[in-house]
């Protein structure tokens, strides 16, 4: 889960965590991202990997903007 990856920091082999799946992005969605600023784009991309029940989208957006 996202939470356990953040809390652990590194995988068991001391490397980076790799997602179990690669989410898809539709051409229309990708096109809509062109107008986003960096923080909003980062929120959209990270949101593809982090489940809403793990980190609600508004909380994720706040974390990204503070980073």
PQR file of N, CA, C, O and H, with PARSE charges and radii, in Angstrom:
ATOM      1  N   UNK A   1       0.839  -1.192   0.000 -0.4000 1.5000
ATOM      2  CA  UNK A   1       0.000   0.000   0.000 -0.0000 2.0000
ATOM      3  C   UNK A   1       0.883   1.254   0.000  0.5500 1.7000
ATOM      4  O   UNK A   1       2.067   1.207   0.333 -0.5500 1.4000
ATOM      5  N   UNK A   2       0.282   2.339  -0.374 -0.4000 1.5000
ATOM      6  CA  UNK A   2       1.004   3.603  -0.404 -0.0000 2.0000
ATOM      7  C   UNK A   2       1.520   3.966   0.988  0.5500 1.7000
ATOM      8  O   UNK A   2       2.666   4.386   1.152 -0.5500 1.4000
ATOM      9  H   UNK A   2      -0.679   2.377  -0.645  0.4000 1.0000
ATOM     10  N   UNK A   3       0.663   3.797   1.974 -0.4000 1.5000
ATOM     11  CA  UNK A   3       1.041   4.151   3.346 -0.0000 2.0000
ATOM     12  C   UNK A   3       2.265   3.350   3.803  0.5500 1.7000
ATOM     13  O   UNK A   3       3.203   3.916   4.365 -0.5500 1.4000
ATOM     14  H   UNK A   3      -0.267   3.456   1.841  0.4000 1.0000
ATOM     15  N   UNK A   4       2.256   2.052   3.566 -0.4000 1.5000
ATOM     16  CA  UNK A   4       3.395   1.246   4.020 -0.0000 2.0000
ATOM     17  C   UNK A   4       4.665   1.609   3.254  0.5500 1.7000
ATOM     18  O   UNK A   4       5.756   1.591   3.823 -0.5500 1.4000
ATOM     19  H   UNK A   4       1.494   1.592   3.109  0.4000 1.0000
ATOM     20  N   UNK A   5       4.533   1.938   1.975 -0.4000 1.5000
ATOM     21  CA  UNK A   5       5.714   2.342   1.204 -0.0000 2.0000
ATOM     22  C   UNK A   5       6.306   3.641   1.756  0.5500 1.7000
ATOM     23  O   UNK A   5       7.525   3.775   1.867 -0.5500 1.4000
ATOM     24  H   UNK A   5       3.646   1.953   1.513  0.4000 1.0000
ATOM     25  N   UNK A   6       5.448   4.581   2.096 -0.4000 1.5000
ATOM     26  CA  UNK A   6       5.925   5.852   2.644 -0.0000 2.0000
ATOM     27  C   UNK A   6       6.566   5.638   4.013  0.5500 1.7000
ATOM     28  O   UNK A   6       7.617   6.205   4.310 -0.5500 1.4000
ATOM     29  H   UNK A   6       4.458   4.471   2.006  0.4000 1.0000
ATOM     30  N   UNK A   7       5.933   4.827   4.831 -0.4000 1.5000
ATOM     31  CA  UNK A   7       6.449   4.603   6.185 -0.0000 2.0000
ATOM     32  C   UNK A   7       7.761   3.822   6.174  0.5500 1.7000
ATOM     33  O   UNK A   7       8.621   4.060   7.022 -0.5500 1.4000
ATOM     34  H   UNK A   7       5.079   4.366   4.590  0.4000 1.0000
ATOM     35  N   UNK A   8       7.929   2.898   5.234 -0.4000 1.5000
ATOM     36  CA  UNK A   8       9.154   2.100   5.178 -0.0000 2.0000
ATOM     37  C   UNK A   8      10.286   2.843   4.493  0.5500 1.7000
ATOM     38  O   UNK A   8      11.446   2.689   4.876 -0.5500 1.4000
ATOM     39  H   UNK A   8       7.230   2.705   4.545  0.4000 1.0000
ATOM     40  N   UNK A   9       9.975   3.633   3.503 -0.4000 1.5000
ATOM     41  CA  UNK A   9      11.006   4.407   2.816 -0.0000 2.0000
ATOM     42  C   UNK A   9      11.702   3.650   1.702  0.5500 1.7000
ATOM     43  O   UNK A   9      11.748   4.126   0.567 -0.5500 1.4000
ATOM     44  H   UNK A   9       9.033   3.759   3.192  0.4000 1.0000
ATOM     45  N   UNK A  10      12.240   2.491   2.004 -0.4000 1.5000
ATOM     46  CA  UNK A  10      12.928   1.680   1.000 -0.0000 2.0000
ATOM     47  C   UNK A  10      12.369   0.262   1.021  0.5500 1.7000
ATOM     48  O   UNK A  10      11.886  -0.213   2.049 -0.5500 1.4000
ATOM     49  H   UNK A  10      12.203   2.105   2.925  0.4000 1.0000
ATOM     50  N   UNK A  11      12.442  -0.402  -0.122 -0.4000 1.5000
ATOM     51  CA  UNK A  11      12.003  -1.790  -0.212 -0.0000 2.0000
ATOM     52  C   UNK A  11      12.979  -2.689   0.546  0.5500 1.7000
ATOM     53  O   UNK A  11      14.039  -2.238   0.981 -0.5500 1.4000
ATOM     54  H   UNK A  11      12.835  -0.016  -0.957  0.4000 1.0000
ATOM     55  N   UNK A  12      12.616  -3.951   0.698 -0.4000 1.5000
ATOM     56  CA  UNK A  12      13.462  -4.898   1.439 -0.0000 2.0000
ATOM     57  C   UNK A  12      14.878  -4.986   0.879  0.5500 1.7000
ATOM     58  O   UNK A  12      15.829  -5.221   1.624 -0.5500 1.4000
ATOM     59  H   UNK A  12      11.756  -4.317   0.344  0.4000 1.0000
ATOM     60  N   UNK A  13      15.017  -4.799  -0.424 -0.4000 1.5000
ATOM     61  CA  UNK A  13      16.347  -4.882  -1.039 -0.0000 2.0000
ATOM     62  C   UNK A  13      17.079  -3.541  -1.007  0.5500 1.7000
ATOM     63  O   UNK A  13      18.111  -3.374  -1.657 -0.5500 1.4000
ATOM     64  H   UNK A  13      14.244  -4.608  -1.029  0.4000 1.0000
ATOM     65  N   UNK A  14      16.534  -2.582  -0.243 -0.4000 1.5000
ATOM     66  CA  UNK A  14      17.082  -1.233  -0.080 -0.0000 2.0000
ATOM     67  C   UNK A  14      16.932  -0.391  -1.349  0.5500 1.7000
ATOM     68  O   UNK A  14      17.526   0.682  -1.462 -0.5500 1.4000
ATOM     69  H   UNK A  14      15.696  -2.718   0.285  0.4000 1.0000
ATOM     70  N   UNK A  15      16.150  -0.873  -2.286 -0.4000 1.5000
ATOM     71  CA  UNK A  15      15.880  -0.122  -3.510 -0.0000 2.0000
ATOM     72  C   UNK A  15      14.546   0.603  -3.399  0.5500 1.7000
ATOM     73  O   UNK A  15      13.964   0.709  -2.319 -0.5500 1.4000
ATOM     74  H   UNK A  15      15.668  -1.744  -2.194  0.4000 1.0000
ATOM     75  N   UNK A  16      14.081   1.092  -4.522 -0.4000 1.5000
ATOM     76  CA  UNK A  16      12.813   1.816  -4.569 -0.0000 2.0000
ATOM     77  C   UNK A  16      11.648   0.857  -4.722  0.5500 1.7000
ATOM     78  O   UNK A  16      11.799  -0.243  -5.253 -0.5500 1.4000
ATOM     79  H   UNK A  16      14.554   1.006  -5.399  0.4000 1.0000
ATOM     80  N   UNK A  17      10.492   1.281  -4.255 -0.4000 1.5000
ATOM     81  CA  UNK A  17       9.279   0.511  -4.471 -0.0000 2.0000
ATOM     82  C   UNK A  17       8.831   0.688  -5.917  0.5500 1.7000
ATOM     83  O   UNK A  17       8.987   1.762  -6.498 -0.5500 1.4000
ATOM     84  H   UNK A  17      10.369   2.175  -3.824  0.4000 1.0000
ATOM     85  N   UNK A  18       8.279  -0.368  -6.487 -0.4000 1.5000
ATOM     86  CA  UNK A  18       7.759  -0.344  -7.851 -0.0000 2.0000
ATOM     87  C   UNK A  18       6.275  -0.684  -7.770  0.5500 1.7000
ATOM     88  O   UNK A  18       5.905  -1.645  -7.096 -0.5500 1.4000
ATOM     89  H   UNK A  18       8.152  -1.241  -6.015  0.4000 1.0000
ATOM     90  N   UNK A  19       5.423   0.080  -8.439 -0.4000 1.5000
ATOM     91  CA  UNK A  19       3.989  -0.203  -8.353 -0.0000 2.0000
ATOM     92  C   UNK A  19       3.639  -1.574  -8.955  0.5500 1.7000
ATOM     93  O   UNK A  19       4.321  -2.069  -9.852 -0.5500 1.4000
ATOM     94  H   UNK A  19       5.724   0.861  -8.986  0.4000 1.0000
ATOM     95  N   UNK A  20       2.561  -2.167  -8.434 -0.4000 1.5000
ATOM     96  CA  UNK A  20       2.096  -3.456  -8.934 -0.0000 2.0000
ATOM     97  C   UNK A  20       1.521  -3.349 -10.341  0.5500 1.7000
ATOM     98  O   UNK A  20       1.554  -4.308 -11.112 -0.5500 1.4000
ATOM     99  H   UNK A  20       2.007  -1.765  -7.705  0.4000 1.0000
ATOM    100  N   UNK A  21       1.001  -2.190 -10.658 -0.4000 1.5000
ATOM    101  CA  UNK A  21       0.408  -1.987 -11.981 -0.0000 2.0000
ATOM    102  C   UNK A  21       0.728  -0.580 -12.472  0.5500 1.7000
ATOM    103  O   UNK A  21       1.036   0.317 -11.688 -0.5500 1.4000
ATOM    104  H   UNK A  21       0.974  -1.411 -10.031  0.4000 1.0000
ATOM    105  N   UNK A  22       0.650  -0.417 -13.757 -0.4000 1.5000
ATOM    106  CA  UNK A  22       0.853   0.889 -14.374 -0.0000 2.0000
ATOM    107  C   UNK A  22      -0.515   1.389 -14.833  0.5500 1.7000
ATOM    108  O   UNK A  22      -1.097   0.809 -15.750 -0.5500 1.4000
ATOM    109  H   UNK A  22       0.400  -1.146 -14.394  0.4000 1.0000
ATOM    110  N   UNK A  23      -1.038   2.437 -14.228 -0.4000 1.5000
ATOM    111  CA  UNK A  23      -2.365   2.914 -14.610 -0.0000 2.0000
ATOM    112  C   UNK A  23      -2.364   3.484 -16.026  0.5500 1.7000
ATOM    113  O   UNK A  23      -1.342   3.949 -16.531 -0.5500 1.4000
ATOM    114  H   UNK A  23      -0.565   2.909 -13.484  0.4000 1.0000
ATOM    115  N   UNK A  24      -3.520   3.435 -16.638 -0.4000 1.5000
ATOM    116  CA  UNK A  24      -3.651   3.986 -17.981 -0.0000 2.0000
ATOM    117  C   UNK A  24      -4.142   5.427 -17.908  0.5500 1.7000
ATOM    118  O   UNK A  24      -4.816   5.832 -16.960 -0.5500 1.4000
ATOM    119  H   UNK A  24      -4.350   3.058 -16.228  0.4000 1.0000
ATOM    120  N   UNK A  25      -3.789   6.171 -18.917 -0.4000 1.5000
ATOM    121  CA  UNK A  25      -4.236   7.557 -19.057 -0.0000 2.0000
ATOM    122  C   UNK A  25      -4.801   7.687 -20.456  0.5500 1.7000
ATOM    123  O   UNK A  25      -4.117   7.405 -21.440 -0.5500 1.4000
ATOM    124  H   UNK A  25      -3.242   5.843 -19.687  0.4000 1.0000
ATOM    125  N   UNK A  26      -6.046   8.113 -20.544 -0.4000 1.5000
ATOM    126  CA  UNK A  26      -6.676   8.256 -21.859 -0.0000 2.0000
ATOM    127  C   UNK A  26      -6.111   9.474 -22.582  0.5500 1.7000
ATOM    128  O   UNK A  26      -5.610  10.400 -21.944 -0.5500 1.4000
ATOM    129  H   UNK A  26      -6.602   8.343 -19.745  0.4000 1.0000
ATOM    130  N   UNK A  27      -6.189   9.474 -23.896 -0.4000 1.5000
ATOM    131  CA  UNK A  27      -5.725  10.662 -24.641 -0.0000 2.0000
ATOM    132  C   UNK A  27      -6.444  11.942 -24.211  0.5500 1.7000
ATOM    133  O   UNK A  27      -5.821  13.001 -24.137 -0.5500 1.4000
ATOM    134  H   UNK A  27      -6.595   8.722 -24.414  0.4000 1.0000
ATOM    135  N   UNK A  28      -7.742  11.860 -23.928 -0.4000 1.5000
ATOM    136  CA  UNK A  28      -8.487  13.042 -23.488 -0.0000 2.0000
ATOM    137  C   UNK A  28      -8.005  13.531 -22.123  0.5500 1.7000
ATOM    138  O   UNK A  28      -7.879  14.732 -21.885 -0.5500 1.4000
ATOM    139  H   UNK A  28      -8.249  11.000 -23.988  0.4000 1.0000
ATOM    140  N   UNK A  29      -7.741  12.577 -21.235 -0.4000 1.5000
ATOM    141  CA  UNK A  29      -7.238  12.934 -19.910 -0.0000 2.0000
ATOM    142  C   UNK A  29      -5.855  13.577 -20.029  0.5500 1.7000
ATOM    143  O   UNK A  29      -5.578  14.595 -19.394 -0.5500 1.4000
ATOM    144  H   UNK A  29      -7.844  11.601 -21.428  0.4000 1.0000
ATOM    145  N   UNK A  30      -5.007  12.986 -20.834 -0.4000 1.5000
ATOM    146  CA  UNK A  30      -3.671  13.520 -21.043 -0.0000 2.0000
ATOM    147  C   UNK A  30      -3.741  14.940 -21.613  0.5500 1.7000
ATOM    148  O   UNK A  30      -2.991  15.821 -21.194 -0.5500 1.4000
ATOM    149  H   UNK A  30      -5.232  12.160 -21.350  0.4000 1.0000
ATOM    150  N   UNK A  31      -4.625  15.148 -22.548 -0.4000 1.5000
ATOM    151  CA  UNK A  31      -4.794  16.478 -23.144 -0.0000 2.0000
ATOM    152  C   UNK A  31      -5.272  17.485 -22.090  0.5500 1.7000
ATOM    153  O   UNK A  31      -4.828  18.633 -22.084 -0.5500 1.4000
ATOM    154  H   UNK A  31      -5.234  14.432 -22.888  0.4000 1.0000
ATOM    155  N   UNK A  32      -6.168  17.061 -21.208 -0.4000 1.5000
ATOM    156  CA  UNK A  32      -6.681  17.975 -20.184 -0.0000 2.0000
ATOM    157  C   UNK A  32      -5.595  18.379 -19.187  0.5500 1.7000
ATOM    158  O   UNK A  32      -5.680  19.435 -18.561 -0.5500 1.4000
ATOM    159  H   UNK A  32      -6.528  16.128 -21.213  0.4000 1.0000
ATOM    160  N   UNK A  33      -4.584  17.540 -19.046 -0.4000 1.5000
ATOM    161  CA  UNK A  33      -3.494  17.839 -18.121 -0.0000 2.0000
ATOM    162  C   UNK A  33      -2.586  18.947 -18.635  0.5500 1.7000
ATOM    163  O   UNK A  33      -1.845  19.542 -17.852 -0.5500 1.4000
ATOM    164  H   UNK A  33      -4.515  16.682 -19.555  0.4000 1.0000
ATOM    165  N   UNK A  34      -2.626  19.236 -19.917 -0.4000 1.5000
ATOM    166  CA  UNK A  34      -1.752  20.274 -20.495 -0.0000 2.0000
ATOM    167  C   UNK A  34      -1.930  21.631 -19.830  0.5500 1.7000
ATOM    168  O   UNK A  34      -0.983  22.412 -19.733 -0.5500 1.4000
ATOM    169  H   UNK A  34      -3.228  18.752 -20.553  0.4000 1.0000
ATOM    170  N   UNK A  35      -3.125  21.905 -19.381 -0.4000 1.5000
ATOM    171  CA  UNK A  35      -3.417  23.230 -18.818 -0.0000 2.0000
ATOM    172  C   UNK A  35      -3.138  23.328 -17.316  0.5500 1.7000
ATOM    173  O   UNK A  35      -3.280  24.403 -16.733 -0.5500 1.4000
ATOM    174  H   UNK A  35      -3.895  21.271 -19.460  0.4000 1.0000
ATOM    175  N   UNK A  36      -2.745  22.229 -16.690 -0.4000 1.5000
ATOM    176  CA  UNK A  36      -2.538  22.229 -15.239 -0.0000 2.0000
ATOM    177  C   UNK A  36      -1.171  22.795 -14.858  0.5500 1.7000
ATOM    178  O   UNK A  36      -0.196  22.667 -15.599 -0.5500 1.4000
ATOM    179  H   UNK A  36      -2.629  21.356 -17.163  0.4000 1.0000
ATOM    180  N   UNK A  37      -1.127  23.414 -13.703 -0.4000 1.5000
ATOM    181  CA  UNK A  37       0.167  23.835 -13.176 -0.0000 2.0000
ATOM    182  C   UNK A  37       0.878  22.603 -12.610  0.5500 1.7000
ATOM    183  O   UNK A  37       0.292  21.522 -12.545 -0.5500 1.4000
ATOM    184  H   UNK A  37      -1.919  23.518 -13.101  0.4000 1.0000
ATOM    185  N   UNK A  38       2.118  22.764 -12.208 -0.4000 1.5000
ATOM    186  CA  UNK A  38       2.931  21.624 -11.786 -0.0000 2.0000
ATOM    187  C   UNK A  38       2.313  20.870 -10.609  0.5500 1.7000
ATOM    188  O   UNK A  38       2.249  19.640 -10.628 -0.5500 1.4000
ATOM    189  H   UNK A  38       2.594  23.642 -12.260  0.4000 1.0000
ATOM    190  N   UNK A  39       1.858  21.592  -9.589 -0.4000 1.5000
ATOM    191  CA  UNK A  39       1.299  20.940  -8.398 -0.0000 2.0000
ATOM    192  C   UNK A  39       0.031  20.160  -8.743  0.5500 1.7000
ATOM    193  O   UNK A  39      -0.158  19.045  -8.258 -0.5500 1.4000
ATOM    194  H   UNK A  39       1.910  22.590  -9.573  0.4000 1.0000
ATOM    195  N   UNK A  40      -0.825  20.726  -9.564 -0.4000 1.5000
ATOM    196  CA  UNK A  40      -2.056  20.031  -9.942 -0.0000 2.0000
ATOM    197  C   UNK A  40      -1.762  18.825 -10.830  0.5500 1.7000
ATOM    198  O   UNK A  40      -2.418  17.790 -10.709 -0.5500 1.4000
ATOM    199  H   UNK A  40      -0.671  21.632  -9.958  0.4000 1.0000
ATOM    200  N   UNK A  41      -0.795  18.950 -11.709 -0.4000 1.5000
ATOM    201  CA  UNK A  41      -0.395  17.821 -12.554 -0.0000 2.0000
ATOM    202  C   UNK A  41       0.180  16.699 -11.695  0.5500 1.7000
ATOM    203  O   UNK A  41      -0.147  15.529 -11.895 -0.5500 1.4000
ATOM    204  H   UNK A  41      -0.262  19.790 -11.808  0.4000 1.0000
ATOM    205  N   UNK A  42       1.034  17.055 -10.745 -0.4000 1.5000
ATOM    206  CA  UNK A  42       1.609  16.053  -9.849 -0.0000 2.0000
ATOM    207  C   UNK A  42       0.518  15.342  -9.057  0.5500 1.7000
ATOM    208  O   UNK A  42       0.586  14.129  -8.859 -0.5500 1.4000
ATOM    209  H   UNK A  42       1.300  18.006 -10.583  0.4000 1.0000
ATOM    210  N   UNK A  43      -0.475  16.080  -8.609 -0.4000 1.5000
ATOM    211  CA  UNK A  43      -1.589  15.482  -7.869 -0.0000 2.0000
ATOM    212  C   UNK A  43      -2.332  14.481  -8.747  0.5500 1.7000
ATOM    213  O   UNK A  43      -2.681  13.394  -8.287 -0.5500 1.4000
ATOM    214  H   UNK A  43      -0.530  17.066  -8.771  0.4000 1.0000
ATOM    215  N   UNK A  44      -2.573  14.833  -9.990 -0.4000 1.5000
ATOM    216  CA  UNK A  44      -3.267  13.924 -10.914 -0.0000 2.0000
ATOM    217  C   UNK A  44      -2.459  12.654 -11.158  0.5500 1.7000
ATOM    218  O   UNK A  44      -3.008  11.553 -11.133 -0.5500 1.4000
ATOM    219  H   UNK A  44      -2.290  15.716 -10.364  0.4000 1.0000
ATOM    220  N   UNK A  45      -1.172  12.804 -11.391 -0.4000 1.5000
ATOM    221  CA  UNK A  45      -0.322  11.640 -11.680 -0.0000 2.0000
ATOM    222  C   UNK A  45      -0.196  10.756 -10.437  0.5500 1.7000
ATOM    223  O   UNK A  45      -0.377   9.542 -10.528 -0.5500 1.4000
ATOM    224  H   UNK A  45      -0.727  13.699 -11.412  0.4000 1.0000
ATOM    225  N   UNK A  46       0.108  11.338  -9.295 -0.4000 1.5000
ATOM    226  CA  UNK A  46       0.232  10.554  -8.067 -0.0000 2.0000
ATOM    227  C   UNK A  46      -1.098   9.903  -7.718  0.5500 1.7000
ATOM    228  O   UNK A  46      -1.134   8.776  -7.223 -0.5500 1.4000
ATOM    229  H   UNK A  46       0.254  12.325  -9.221  0.4000 1.0000
ATOM    230  N   UNK A  47      -2.185  10.612  -7.975 -0.4000 1.5000
ATOM    231  CA  UNK A  47      -3.514  10.080  -7.702 -0.0000 2.0000
ATOM    232  C   UNK A  47      -3.826   8.818  -8.490  0.5500 1.7000
ATOM    233  O   UNK A  47      -4.694   8.041  -8.093 -0.5500 1.4000
ATOM    234  H   UNK A  47      -2.155  11.527  -8.378  0.4000 1.0000
ATOM    235  N   UNK A  48      -3.136   8.605  -9.592 -0.4000 1.5000
ATOM    236  CA  UNK A  48      -3.305   7.369 -10.361 -0.0000 2.0000
ATOM    237  C   UNK A  48      -2.740   6.165  -9.605  0.5500 1.7000
ATOM    238  O   UNK A  48      -3.155   5.031  -9.846 -0.5500 1.4000
ATOM    239  H   UNK A  48      -2.431   9.236  -9.915  0.4000 1.0000
ATOM    240  N   UNK A  49      -1.811   6.402  -8.706 -0.4000 1.5000
ATOM    241  CA  UNK A  49      -1.147   5.329  -7.973 -0.0000 2.0000
ATOM    242  C   UNK A  49      -1.637   5.182  -6.535  0.5500 1.7000
ATOM    243  O   UNK A  49      -1.464   4.123  -5.931 -0.5500 1.4000
ATOM    244  H   UNK A  49      -1.473   7.323  -8.510  0.4000 1.0000
ATOM    245  N   UNK A  50      -2.241   6.220  -5.982 -0.4000 1.5000
ATOM    246  CA  UNK A  50      -2.676   6.225  -4.588 -0.0000 2.0000
ATOM    247  C   UNK A  50      -4.197   6.143  -4.547  0.5500 1.7000
ATOM    248  O   UNK A  50      -4.892   6.964  -5.146 -0.5500 1.4000
ATOM    249  H   UNK A  50      -2.382   7.080  -6.472  0.4000 1.0000
ATOM    250  N   UNK A  51      -4.701   5.145  -3.836 -0.4000 1.5000
ATOM    251  CA  UNK A  51      -6.144   4.959  -3.744 -0.0000 2.0000
ATOM    252  C   UNK A  51      -6.773   6.069  -2.912  0.5500 1.7000
ATOM    253  O   UNK A  51      -6.194   6.547  -1.936 -0.5500 1.4000
ATOM    254  H   UNK A  51      -4.137   4.478  -3.350  0.4000 1.0000
ATOM    255  N   UNK A  52      -7.966   6.463  -3.323 -0.4000 1.5000
ATOM    256  CA  UNK A  52      -8.708   7.530  -2.641 -0.0000 2.0000
ATOM    257  C   UNK A  52      -8.946   7.195  -1.166  0.5500 1.7000
ATOM    258  O   UNK A  52      -8.960   8.091  -0.322 -0.5500 1.4000
ATOM    259  H   UNK A  52      -8.437   6.075  -4.115  0.4000 1.0000
ATOM    260  N   UNK A  53      -9.134   5.904  -0.853 -0.4000 1.5000
ATOM    261  CA  UNK A  53      -9.373   5.537   0.550 -0.0000 2.0000
ATOM    262  C   UNK A  53      -8.082   5.550   1.380  0.5500 1.7000
ATOM    263  O   UNK A  53      -8.137   5.513   2.610 -0.5500 1.4000
ATOM    264  H   UNK A  53      -9.122   5.176  -1.538  0.4000 1.0000
ATOM    265  N   UNK A  54      -6.931   5.601   0.716 -0.4000 1.5000
ATOM    266  CA  UNK A  54      -5.661   5.715   1.441 -0.0000 2.0000
ATOM    267  C   UNK A  54      -5.326   7.179   1.715  0.5500 1.7000
ATOM    268  O   UNK A  54      -4.969   7.546   2.834 -0.5500 1.4000
ATOM    269  H   UNK A  54      -6.887   5.631  -0.282  0.4000 1.0000
ATOM    270  N   UNK A  55      -5.445   7.997   0.693 -0.4000 1.5000
ATOM    271  CA  UNK A  55      -5.203   9.438   0.829 -0.0000 2.0000
ATOM    272  C   UNK A  55      -6.263  10.145  -0.017  0.5500 1.7000
ATOM    273  O   UNK A  55      -6.197  10.106  -1.245 -0.5500 1.4000
ATOM    274  H   UNK A  55      -5.735   7.699  -0.216  0.4000 1.0000
ATOM    275  N   UNK A  56      -7.235  10.788   0.628 -0.4000 1.5000
ATOM    276  CA  UNK A  56      -8.250  11.512  -0.138 -0.0000 2.0000
ATOM    277  C   UNK A  56      -7.601  12.548  -1.058  0.5500 1.7000
ATOM    278  O   UNK A  56      -6.570  13.129  -0.720 -0.5500 1.4000
ATOM    279  H   UNK A  56      -7.288  10.819   1.626  0.4000 1.0000
ATOM    280  N   UNK A  57      -8.203  12.768  -2.206 -0.4000 1.5000
ATOM    281  CA  UNK A  57      -7.617  13.641  -3.229 -0.0000 2.0000
ATOM    282  C   UNK A  57      -7.315  15.033  -2.694  0.5500 1.7000
ATOM    283  O   UNK A  57      -6.268  15.591  -3.024 -0.5500 1.4000
ATOM    284  H   UNK A  57      -9.040  12.296  -2.481  0.4000 1.0000
ATOM    285  N   UNK A  58      -8.196  15.618  -1.879 -0.4000 1.5000
ATOM    286  CA  UNK A  58      -7.932  16.959  -1.358 -0.0000 2.0000
ATOM    287  C   UNK A  58      -6.741  16.969  -0.408  0.5500 1.7000
ATOM    288  O   UNK A  58      -5.991  17.944  -0.364 -0.5500 1.4000
ATOM    289  H   UNK A  58      -9.046  15.165  -1.611  0.4000 1.0000
ATOM    290  N   UNK A  59      -6.561  15.893   0.352 -0.4000 1.5000
ATOM    291  CA  UNK A  59      -5.409  15.781   1.241 -0.0000 2.0000
ATOM    292  C   UNK A  59      -4.137  15.619   0.410  0.5500 1.7000
ATOM    293  O   UNK A  59      -3.120  16.248   0.700 -0.5500 1.4000
ATOM    294  H   UNK A  59      -7.170  15.101   0.316  0.4000 1.0000
ATOM    295  N   UNK A  60      -4.196  14.780  -0.616 -0.4000 1.5000
ATOM    296  CA  UNK A  60      -3.058  14.595  -1.512 -0.0000 2.0000
ATOM    297  C   UNK A  60      -2.653  15.923  -2.154  0.5500 1.7000
ATOM    298  O   UNK A  60      -1.469  16.252  -2.221 -0.5500 1.4000
ATOM    299  H   UNK A  60      -5.023  14.269  -0.851  0.4000 1.0000
ATOM    300  N   UNK A  61      -3.633  16.674  -2.620 -0.4000 1.5000
ATOM    301  CA  UNK A  61      -3.348  17.987  -3.230 -0.0000 2.0000
ATOM    302  C   UNK A  61      -2.655  18.913  -2.235  0.5500 1.7000
ATOM    303  O   UNK A  61      -1.739  19.648  -2.604 -0.5500 1.4000
ATOM    304  H   UNK A  61      -4.595  16.407  -2.566  0.4000 1.0000
ATOM    305  N   UNK A  62      -3.082  18.880  -0.994 -0.4000 1.5000
ATOM    306  CA  UNK A  62      -2.445  19.698   0.032 -0.0000 2.0000
ATOM    307  C   UNK A  62      -1.014  19.298   0.293  0.5500 1.7000
ATOM    308  O   UNK A  62      -0.141  20.151   0.457 -0.5500 1.4000
ATOM    309  H   UNK A  62      -3.826  18.282  -0.695  0.4000 1.0000
ATOM    310  N   UNK A  63      -0.769  17.991   0.334 -0.4000 1.5000
ATOM    311  CA  UNK A  63       0.599  17.488   0.537 -0.0000 2.0000
ATOM    312  C   UNK A  63       1.503  17.926  -0.606  0.5500 1.7000
ATOM    313  O   UNK A  63       2.620  18.393  -0.386 -0.5500 1.4000
ATOM    314  H   UNK A  63      -1.478  17.298   0.202  0.4000 1.0000
ATOM    315  N   UNK A  64       1.004  17.770  -1.834 -0.4000 1.5000
ATOM    316  CA  UNK A  64       1.803  18.137  -3.011 -0.0000 2.0000
ATOM    317  C   UNK A  64       2.113  19.630  -3.008  0.5500 1.7000
ATOM    318  O   UNK A  64       3.245  20.033  -3.279 -0.5500 1.4000
ATOM    319  H   UNK A  64       0.096  17.391  -2.013  0.4000 1.0000
ATOM    320  N   UNK A  65       1.124  20.438  -2.707 -0.4000 1.5000
ATOM    321  CA  UNK A  65       1.337  21.900  -2.731 -0.0000 2.0000
ATOM    322  C   UNK A  65       2.313  22.354  -1.657  0.5500 1.7000
ATOM    323  O   UNK A  65       3.001  23.360  -1.834 -0.5500 1.4000
ATOM    324  H   UNK A  65       0.205  20.111  -2.488  0.4000 1.0000
ATOM    325  N   UNK A  66       2.383  21.626  -0.542 -0.4000 1.5000
ATOM    326  CA  UNK A  66       3.313  21.985   0.528 -0.0000 2.0000
ATOM    327  C   UNK A  66       4.725  21.469   0.247  0.5500 1.7000
ATOM    328  O   UNK A  66       5.678  21.890   0.902 -0.5500 1.4000
ATOM    329  H   UNK A  66       1.824  20.809  -0.398  0.4000 1.0000
ATOM    330  N   UNK A  67       4.864  20.568  -0.716 -0.4000 1.5000
ATOM    331  CA  UNK A  67       6.163  19.948  -0.994 -0.0000 2.0000
ATOM    332  C   UNK A  67       7.058  20.853  -1.791  0.5500 1.7000
ATOM    333  O   UNK A  67       8.188  20.481  -2.109 -0.5500 1.4000
ATOM    334  H   UNK A  67       4.090  20.226  -1.249  0.4000 1.0000
TER
END
